[in-house]
Amino acid sequence: MLTTETRTVNRGAILAVLLTGQFMANIDTAVANVAGPSIGADLHASEGAVGLVVSGYVVAFAVLLITGARLGSSLGYRRTFLLGLTVFTVASALCGLAPGIAPLVVARFVQGAGAALMVPQVLSGIQLHFQGRDRLKALGYFSIALSGGAVAGQLLGGVLIAADILGTGWRPIFLVNVPIGIALAVAGRRLLPADSVARRDRLDLSGVLALSTTVLLVIVPLLLGSERGWPTWSWLCLLLSLPALALFEYGERRTAARGGRPLVARQVLADRSVRAGLLAHGCTSGTYFALLFVLALYLQGGLHKGPAYSGFAMVVWVGAFGLAGPILPRLRRGVRWMPVVGCLVLTTGYLSVLAYLFLGGHTGPLLFALLGIGGLGLGISANTLIGAVTSRMSSEYAADLSGVVATNAQLSGALGVALAGSTYAALAADPSRALEVVLAGFVVLTLIGATAAHRLVR
């Protein structure tokens, strides 16, 4: 259980430190996608090896998120955040200096592991230091870091590679993390309050192994299976994830029965409202990650636009997303129903883009403006859903909720990309038609999210 002294701390400074770490981690989720061709050409690497550079980070990140959250609970969120930041920064340097593709792949896995230690502490810190409307405002900035980081990764990657600084090609996309990471580590040591760990529980290593195996069996085929035509091994992995999940659940129950501390507190997932909130958040955030992927395919592959154009297409979305942060804390009435409202606004955004395409539109300012409706809806839903879920439990479960929320978002995003990407690829001969079908699927998912959000707030 964590307790933290907060009477004299600067909460704005705490939030700035934590969100900078979150922003860095999200940038590196997307930045390697843009750099893939340059990395392959420079290091004479195969397409599969370059794919590991991109996916290795996401795999390590997703697999270790709950473990990172659990370590935060045991060791203290400040100590774990700084440890993760150090690992992330060192690994970024190794990525930028990698002499070949194999060292780069290994460094990307280590970088993802560092992010998995760092990121859960962001939401834990918000839960520990912010309450009421202040928490809602902090979650607004947190959501901007999540959404903005993914888009910034695409833009930053394209700009740095095009600049070819001192002939270094793709390497600055990783090396830029080093000075930022060092400065953030110094700031974190000065500004984050010291941890006070009331009880240091032993880490459930068998639970870590079982959960890591389960997530690995899900995330790897979702990330790699669709682009390889769903080979037999991908379906086998997904099938084996079910007994692996059952084994994890069995182990968790045994640990709790013996009086030990399970990897995820039983009270968290036993709460029906928490489960409803996770379903709603998974449906909505999954469509966002899928939109990022499919819109790039549509604009670049279908309409032959450049990577920069594709990246800027989401700027209006992120700008509208950011409006939710300052707006929501000012509301005096109806805050309780904002998770449902956000999901329905997101549905309206997808429907408006779908109607635009159906009426013969292809791209341009109107498409970007309509995407902004979806960005506003996601901003409202993400802020209020996370706020409602984290408010269901006391600060004792801050780390558990952080790990579960972050892992839920990553797995939902991977599932969304896999399903939407496969659907789009099957219909890619007619890009507009393919995007219409994908958007129709998004409408269904966001309506499911609205239904789940209603169960959360009623």
Secondary structure, DSSP 4 states (H G I P E B T S, - for coil): -EE---SS--HHHHHHHHHHHHHHHHHHHHHHHHHHHHHHHHHT--HHHHHHHHHHHHHHHHHHHHHHHHHHHHH-HHHHHHHHHHHHHHHHHHHHH-SSHHHHHHHHHHHHHHHHHHHHHHHHHHHHH--HHHHHHHHHHHHHHHHHHHHHHHHHHHHHHHHTGGG-TTTHHHHTHHHHHHHHHHHHHHHSPPPEES--PPP-HHHHHHHHHHHHHHHHIIIIIGGGT--HHHHHHHHHHHHHHHHHHHHHHHHHHTT---SS-HHHHH-HHHHHHHHHHHHHHHHHHHHHHHHHIIIIIIS---HHHHHHTTHHHHHHHHHHHHHGGG--SSGGGHHHHHHHHHHHHHHHHHHHHHTT--SSHHHHHHHHHHHHHHHHHHHHHHHHHHHTS-GGGHHHHHHHHHHHHHHHHHHHHHHHHHHHHHTTTSHHHHHHHHHHHHHHHHHHHHHHHHHHH-
